[in-house]
């Protein structure tokens, strides 16, 4: 395949756009530990422990593998993203989380009406 400046520029621009998207969303990803009574949010060295009653919304983002969840805490303007274990069922692009953490999330959402 012959190289040209146009091809190089197109792929260079795609790389720059992908890098900018990464920079924009990298701070949204964090580590979440779910327990029966509390949710621990760990972002770098910062660790924040909240009660399940402080969770405003918790939802699975479809078409992303492994399962990716979106967490919103009451009184906090940020939305956090976190993954569970790599155990899921994928059918037609839709994801169903079959991990132990996924079952706990479904149970808590049902109990608390989140």
Secondary structure, 3 states (H helix, E strand, C coil): CCCCHHHHHHHHHHHHHHHHHHHHHHHHECEEEECCCEEEEEECCEEEEEEHHHEEEEEEECCCCCCEEEEEECCCCCEEEEECCCCEEEECCEEEECCHHHHHHHHHHHHHCC
